[in-house]
Structure formats: structure tokens, C-alpha cells
Amino acid sequence: MSMTDLDTAIAGFRADSSASGDQLSPRNWNEEDWRELFRFTSVRRIKAGELLIQRGDPDRTLYFVLAGKLEVVVRSGDGMSMGPLTRIGAGSVLGEQSFFDGHPRSASVWATDQSEVAAMSPEQYAAFEAANPARAHELIFALARVLAFRLRRTTARVLG
């Protein structure tokens, strides 16, 4: 990724980073912290209507949403129909469950419009952690806050 593209990605990622508990916001990170994180990722462009994550895939890639909107879709109880769970925009993450637990993807994700994500494999995370232990620690806690927010939101929906 060129320096100009990296600057654009950081700006796009941080643009909505304070919008909700769903947003990834490591405490006290500055431009240099984000720059260092994205050095360990690869950018992917996803066309509107294109699938990013397929339910059941064993892939463990973590995605940082840089631009656009993506929709998380799950199968309903009958196993046949699909329904939207939520929409994710710039400043948030996707794929964190499989990234952490190593299990297959629990939902599918597709782009509702032209989108861009920074992809981080477990191996790229390990390299980031080796080079930046303190930042890696802060990132893990920020990801845990996103997971906790999503779990609480889902629990609230189930309880009605």
C-alpha cells in the first residue's frame, strides 16, 4: 500500500470511529498507531453485491472496514431463509469471532455498496504483535470491547 493510500485508509477508518460501541477504538491511539497497524494488513476492495465472508468457511482473517457498508446475514431457525443481522461501516471490524476462536464463520457478509477493508490474517497479527507488543495488547482489548458490545446487543434482542 502506498503512503497516500495508507493515509486515505486511516482517515476513512477513523472517520466514524466514535459512532457506537460497534466501532473499534483502541484507547489513546494516534495516527502513528493506526499507520503501524495497517502496515501489517492488505487492502481489499469489494464491489457492491460481492461476498466478503461466507458462512461455514474456515478462514480466520480479521477485517477492518475502511470505507463503505457491509451487511451481516445469518440463517434463520428453519435453516433455509437468510436475514440481515446488522450493517457495518467504516471504523468497525468483521470476522473477529473466527479470528479469536478458530471456528468456521458463523455468518455471511456482503457489500451493500463499494467497500474497502484492511485484511489481517492471524500470521499478520503475530508479526504485528512481535513488532508492537503494547499496541497489540491495546488492539486485543479494543476487539474484546466490540465483541462484548455485540454480545450485549444480541442478548437484548433475544430477551426482547
C-alpha positions in Angstrom: 0.0 0.0 0.0 1.4 3.4 -0.9 1.8 6.1 1.7 -1.0 8.2 0.1 -3.3 5.1 0.1 -2.4 4.4 3.7 -3.3 8.0 4.8 -6.6 7.7 3.0 -7.3 4.4 4.6 -6.5 5.7 8.1 -8.7 8.8 7.5 -11.5 6.5 6.2 -11.3 4.1 9.1 -11.1 6.8 11.8 -13.9 9.0 10.3 -16.7 7.1 12.1 -14.6 5.6 14.9 -16.6 7.2 17.7 -20.1 6.5 16.4 -21.0 3.5 18.6 -19.8 0.6 20.7 -19.6 -1.4 17.4 -16.7 0.8 16.4 -13.1 -0.2 17.0 -11.3 2.4 19.2 -8.2 1.4 21.0 -7.7 3.8 23.8 -5.4 6.9 23.0 -4.3 5.7 19.6 -2.9 8.4 17.3 -2.2 8.5 13.5 1.1 6.7 14.0 -0.5 3.8 15.9 -3.1 3.3 13.1 -0.3 3.6 10.5 1.7 0.9 12.2 -1.3 -1.4 12.5 -2.2 -1.0 8.8 1.4 -1.8 7.8 0.5 -5.4 8.8 -2.6 -5.7 6.6 -3.6 -5.9 3.0 -6.3 -3.7 1.4 -9.2 -5.4 -0.4 -11.8 -3.6 -2.5 -15.3 -5.2 -2.6 -17.8 -4.4 -5.2 -21.5 -3.8 -4.2 -23.2 -7.1 -4.0 -19.9 -9.1 -3.6 -19.5 -11.6 -0.8 -16.6 -10.9 1.7 -17.2 -13.7 4.2 -19.1 -17.0 3.5 -20.8 -18.7 6.5 -19.0 -22.0 7.3 -15.6 -21.0 5.8 -12.6 -21.9 8.0 -10.9 -18.6 7.2 -9.7 -16.6 10.3 -9.0 -13.3 8.6 -9.9 -10.1 10.6 -11.3 -7.2 8.5 -11.0 -3.6 9.4 -13.7 -1.7 7.5 -12.1 1.4 5.8 -15.0 2.6 3.6 -18.4 1.6 2.5 -21.2 -0.5 4.1 -21.3 -4.3 4.6 -24.3 -6.4 5.8 -24.0 -9.4 8.1 -26.5 -12.1 7.1 -27.5 -15.1 9.1 -29.7 -18.2 8.5 -32.9 -18.2 10.3 -34.1 -21.1 12.6 -35.5 -23.0 9.7 -32.0 -23.2 8.1 -33.4 -22.2 4.7 -34.1 -18.4 4.8 -31.5 -15.7 5.3 -32.0 -12.5 7.1 -29.9 -9.4 7.8 -28.4 -9.1 11.2 -26.7 -5.7 11.1 -24.9 -3.3 8.8 -21.2 -2.5 9.5 -19.5 0.7 8.2 -16.1 2.4 8.4 -14.4 2.2 11.7 -15.5 -1.2 12.7 -14.3 -4.8 12.3 -15.6 -8.1 10.8 -14.5 -11.6 11.4 -13.4 -11.2 15.0 -15.2 -14.3 16.3 -13.4 -16.7 13.9 -10.2 -14.7 14.4 -10.2 -15.5 18.1 -11.8 -18.9 18.4 -10.6 -20.6 15.1 -14.1 -21.9 14.3 -15.7 -21.6 10.9 -17.5 -18.4 10.0 -20.9 -18.1 11.8 -22.4 -15.6 9.3 -22.0 -14.3 5.7 -21.1 -10.7 4.9 -21.6 -8.9 1.6 -21.0 -5.4 0.5 -24.1 -3.2 0.1 -22.1 -0.7 -1.7 -18.5 -0.3 -2.9 -16.4 -1.0 0.1 -12.8 -1.3 1.2 -11.3 -3.4 4.1 -7.9 -4.0 5.5 -7.4 -7.7 6.0 -5.3 -9.1 8.8 -4.5 -12.9 9.0 -3.5 -14.5 12.3 0.1 -14.6 10.9 0.0 -10.9 10.1 -1.3 -10.2 13.7 1.5 -12.3 15.1 4.0 -10.2 13.2 2.3 -7.0 14.4 2.4 -8.3 18.0 6.1 -9.2 17.8 6.9 -5.7 16.5 4.4 -3.8 18.7 3.5 -5.7 21.9 1.9 -2.7 23.6 -0.2 -1.8 20.6 -1.2 -5.4 20.1 -2.4 -5.6 23.7 -4.4 -2.4 23.2 -5.9 -3.8 19.9 -6.9 -7.1 21.6 -8.8 -5.2 24.3 -10.5 -2.9 21.7 -11.6 -6.0 19.8 -12.9 -7.5 23.1 -15.0 -4.4 23.7 -16.5 -4.8 20.2 -17.3 -8.4 20.9 -18.8 -7.5 24.3 -21.0 -4.8 22.7 -22.2 -7.2 20.0 -23.0 -9.9 22.6 -24.9 -7.5 24.8 -26.9 -6.2 21.7 -27.7 -9.7 20.6 -28.7 -10.7 24.2 -31.0 -7.7 24.3 -32.7 -8.7 21.1 -33.2 -12.3 22.3 -34.7 -11.1 25.6 -37.0 -8.7 23.7 
